[in-house]
Amino acid sequence: MADIDLMVEDDELDEQDDKYLLFELGTEEYCIDIARITAIEELPKITSIPDMPNFVKGVINLRGMVIPAVDLRLRFGMEEREYDDRTCIIIVSLGESTVGFIVDNVSEVHEIAKDDIGPPPSFKNQTGKEQYIAGLAKRGDEVKIILDVNKIISIEDNSKLTELKNN
C-alpha cells in the first residue's frame, strides 16, 4: 500500500467539508473526519514503551517525529489480532498532539452530508464505547459510526502520551 498524504492547502479546506475516512476494525466500519487526519501510513516499526495502557503499543518515528501508536481494536475492548500487510496507521491531529491510530484496514474517503448524520446513541452500554461516537451516518441501507477522535484518548492518556513524545 502506498502512503496516502492528506495534507492540504488552506484553499482546499472547504473541499474537505463532509468528507470522512472509512476504516475497518473487525467486521465494523468506522469514520473519522478527514480534516483531523494528516497522513495514512503502512505500519512502521513500533518501539514499545513500558508502563503505558495496553492499547498504547508504543511509539513510531515518522519522518523524524515521535508519534504514539494506539491500537484502536484494544482501545475499544476488541480482541487483539496479529498485524498484517493491510494493517495501517492513521496519523491524527488532536490539537497540540499527534497520535497514530492502528486500524485493520483503510477503506476509502466518502462524502457524508450533515443531513445524513444523526446524534450518537443516548443509551449507555457496559463497555463505555459509546463515549467515542460523534454521530451515526446513514449510507444507503448501512449505518457507519463516526468517531470523536478527541474522546478516544482521555485527558490523562493524552498527558501520558505527550510526556512519552517529549522524552
N, C-alpha and C positions, 0 to 999 in steps of 0.2 A: 504494500500500500504506500503510495506516495504521500508525503507530508502535505497537509492542506493548510495554507496560511490564510487566516481570516482577518488580518489587519486591514483596515480601510482608512481612506481619507475622510475628512470631515464632511465633504460634499456628498459622500456615499452613505452617510448615516441614515438619511431619510429612506434610502432603499432597503435598509435593514429592518425597518419597522415591520412587525408582524411576521418575521422570519425566525424559525426555530430549527435547531439541530435535533434530529431524531436519532436516538441510540438505543441499543438493547442491553438489558440485564436479564438473563434467563429468557423467559418467554414473553416478557413485557417490554413495551417500547415507551421510552420517556423522552421529554423535550426540554431543551434549555434555550433561552433567548440568545440568538447569535451575537447580539450586542455585547454580551458578557464574555464571549469566547475570543481568545487571542490566537489560538492555534489548535490543531489536532495533529498528533504525532504517533508514529509507531512507538510501541512501548520500549523505552530505553532501559539500560541497566539501572536498577533501583538499589541504592545504598541503604541498608537497614539502620535504624536508629533505635537504641534501647529506650525503654520506659515511655513508649507512645501508646495511644489507644490501638487496639488490634486492627482497626480499619486504616490506620496510617501505616502504609507499607514501608515508608522511608522517604528518601529524597532522590531527585534526579538532577542531573546537570544538563540544562537546556541552553545551549549557546552561551555558556558562562553564568547563567542564572541558576541558583539552587532553589528548586521548587519542591514542596512537599507533595507526595503522591498518596492520594486517598482512594482506596478500593471501594467503589460505591456499592458493590454487592455486600461487602462486610458492613458498611455503614448502615445499610437498610436491613441488616439481620438475615441476609440470604446465605445460602450455602457457598462456601469458598470453592472456586474451581481453578484448575491449572490454566495459566495464561497460554494463549496460542497465537498464531500469526494474524488473527483477526482482532485480538485484544489491542486496544489503543488507549491513549491518554488525551483527555480534553483539557487544555490549559484555559483556566477561567480566572477572570479578574474579580476579586472581592474587595473593591475599594483600594485600600493601600496594599493588600496582599494579593499574591498569585498562588493558585493551587491547581494541581493536576488531578482530575478525576479519571480513575481507571475504569473502563467500561468493556463489556464483552465485544461490542461491535458498533461502529457508527453506520447509520443507515443513509440519511440524506438530509438536506435542508428543505423545509417546507414552509410555505406561507400559510399562516393561520390567522384569519380575520378576528379582530377583537370580539365581534358578534358571535363567533363560534367557540368562545372560551367562557366557561361557566366558573363559578366560585369553587374553591376546594370543598371537599365534603365537610359537613358540620359535625358528623359523628366522630367519636374517638375510638381508635382501635387499641388493642393490647400493646402493640409494639411502639406506638407513637410515631409511626412512619408518616401519618397524615400531616404532621407538622412541616414536612419538607415540600408539600404540594402548594404551588402558587395558583393552580387552576386546572380545570379539565377541559381539554379541547375535543370538539366533535370533528371528526374527519370521516365523511361518508357514514358507514354504519359502525365505525370504531370510535373509541374514546382514548385519547392519549393523555398521559399525565405530564403536566408542565411543572418542573421543579423550581423551587425558590432556592437558588444557589447560596444565598446568604444564610439560610436556615440549615443547610446541610452541615455546615461547620458552625458549632456553637461558639459563643464568645470565649469561653475558656479553652476550647480546642484551638480557636484562631490565635489566641495569645501564645499557646504552646507551639503552634506551627510557625508563628512569627519569630519566636525565640530560636527555634530549630534552624530557620533560614538565616538568622543573623549570627549564628555561631560558626 
